[in-house]
Structures are given as structure tokens and as C-alpha cells.
Amino acid sequence: MVKYQHKIGLHLNITPQFSVLYIIFLTGKCNLKCRYCGGSLDESLMPSEIEYPHSQLRKFIEDDRDPVIAFYGGEPLLRKKRMEEIMDKIQARYVLQTNGIYLDRVKRDYLRRFSSILVSIDGRKDLTEYYRGRVYDRVIRNVTMVNKMDYDGELIARMVAGERTNIFSDVMHLMNLGIFTHVHWQIDAIWSGVERFKDFSRWVKDYNEGITLLSKKFFEMLKTGKIPGIVPFLGVLKAFLYGPNPSPPCGAGKEAVAITTDGRILACPICPEFEWNLMGDIHSGIIRRTSILDPCMECKIFDVCGGRCLFTNRERLWGETGFRMVCRTVEHLVNEISKILPEVKRLVKDGVISKKSLIYPGFYNTTEIIP
């Protein structure tokens, strides 16, 4: 097996589309126990504290001219001091994924250094609190607090779309709050069994109907000259207008890697237990890569979807039938955006919106372009 000694673009013989994203686990511990997640990572998967020195992390990424570092967990703000130490020692563009509970404990100067802050919230209050506990009011208060300090980065609502989600109502609820710049979501079709849904086939039908309504609302807003921050729609439009999305669209294993608390390098942060996901470690470097498998690469929408999700493509925990049902949601979303594409191009031509404003994301910020 070949061992590569240089940084990520050279490691993998690629030319990154964006700056390289390093997803840093600050801890596997979490202060919540959401229904779809289960809370803290078992310490058999990784220690609860970072075990490598900051100097090793700095050495690993030092050849990258404009790295992006995203803090991840567990709940990264449980290790706020460690986060601040890294930010003090390494020059990078910073991203934070958080449940939002402890945002008010982060000093203003650090908050304002984040290019993107992604906050977990699932939509309407009753839905959010069904899945996540009594957190809604505190999360909204803390996001509002960040807004009031003239924060000029992205504030992204990070949804999980589960059985009780009404995708149109819940996305619009978050958009209409006026405190988030963007909303994105991921369908709860990863770790859990399909039995979490009473009737997943029916849910897909309802979800697709909601996507149709949402795409129409999205286009109505575009016609006013505003760019609605609905991440999946923008990501699909970007692929239509500017060329293929990466595969996978989040960059996992290529332009994006995750670093565990014990220094292992993973392609994807959500499944540290799988051998195929291990790329190397920050001491020895990257020794192998991983990528999307068939049938995705032969799919007619592969240039837009990019295989959707590296983990689900590799593991297919719901079997081929479940895998195909999730694909139906992607196909529908892509089809709905393709319907409005001619009119979007007309809006660009007429100067109502600029083509450049439809480039999203502008860098790897950990959002899922394909839910």
C-alpha cells in the first residue's frame, strides 16, 4: 500500500474544488440524547478527549494554503477551551456544528471568527422537542444572540427529517424566523432501521409532495430577487449551472476528512467504526482513499447527486429496497429543480438575480447538499 507524505490534495492526487475541510472531533460526548442519534459516542469508538498535541494537528495541515476546520462531536462546545486553543494556534477558516445549547458561553471574539455556524434544530417547536428534548427556546434565544452581535457569517439551521417531519412546514418555519441564513436537512435514513418509520414508502410520497411545494415557494422568492437559503436546492442548481457536484457532494474522503480524538483520519465522521472508512492517522499520514461504489456511478443523475452519502452507499443498512426508496427522494428533488431551471436562467439573463449568487456552498461547510 502506498503511503503519501504530503497534504490532502497531494495525498489523493486530486485538485480540490474548494479549500480542504478538516472535521475535528473535540469529543464524542454530548449533552443531549436525541431520538435519532442516541447521544454520546461509545468510548470504544474514540476517547472523550483529544489525545494528540495541537502541534501535530498544525503539522498535518500546514501545507494547505487555506484550510477549513470544522469542530464536531458529540457536542464540541463541551470542550470550548480546547476549541479556543486550536483557534489561537492555527490559522484557518472555521466552522462549528453545535446543538446550540452552549452558544451563549462562547466569547464574542471567537464566535465572530466562524465563517459558518450550524445549529441543530428540526423545525417547529413541538417537532424539535419531540426529537431533541426541551431545547427549542434556548436554541432560538442563542441564535438570536449571535445575530445581535452583528455576526456576518452563515447561521445554518441543521435539520433531521424524520417520520413526523413535514418538510414544507418545517423548512418554512425556520426560514420565516428570520434568524438563519440557510436551512439544510438530512433524511433520517442512516443508522436506524427502516422500522423507525411506520410506512417509509408512504413517508417518501408525502416528503416528495412537500419538496414540490417547497421548490415552488423557492422559485417565487427567486422572482423577487432574493436568494432563499435552502441548501439542497442551491446545491442542485449549482450543479446544473456550473457543472458536476463532487462525489460524494460533501467531499468525504477526498476534499474533506475527519480527525478523531485519538488522531485517526476518517473519510466520513458519522461512522468511525468501519474499516473501509479509515484512511490513516495524523502521525503517519493518509495511506488509502475510499469512494462511492456502483450503482451510483452509472446513475443518470450522478453528476448532480454524486452518490448522495458515502456511508449509506457503502453500508446500505436498509437493503437494496430501502436504498432505492431513498434514491426516489433524491430523484424527485433533482427533477423539481430541473423544472424551474429554464426560468431561473431567464431570471439571471434579465438581471433579477446574478448567476454568481447561486454558487452554494462557496466552500466545504459540512452541509449535506443531497439530503
Secondary structure, DSSP 4 states (H G I P E B T S, - for coil): -----S-HHHHTT---SSPPEEEEES-S--S---TTT-SSPPTTTS-SS--S-HHHHHHHHTT-SS-EEEEESS-GGGGHHHHHHHHHH---EEEEEE-STTGGGS-HHHHTTEEEEEEE--SSHHHHHHHH-S-HHHHHHHHHHHHHTT--SEEEEEEEE-TT--HHHHHHHHHHTS--SEEEEEES-SSS-GGGSS-HHHHHHHHHHHHHHHHHHHHHHHTTT----BHHHHHHHHHHHH-PPPSSTT-BTTTEEEE-TTSEEES-TT-TT-GGGEEEETTTEE-------TTGGGSTTHHHHTTS-HHHHHH-TTHHHHHHHHHHHHHHHHHHHHHHHHHHHHHHHTTSS-SGGG---SS--S--S--
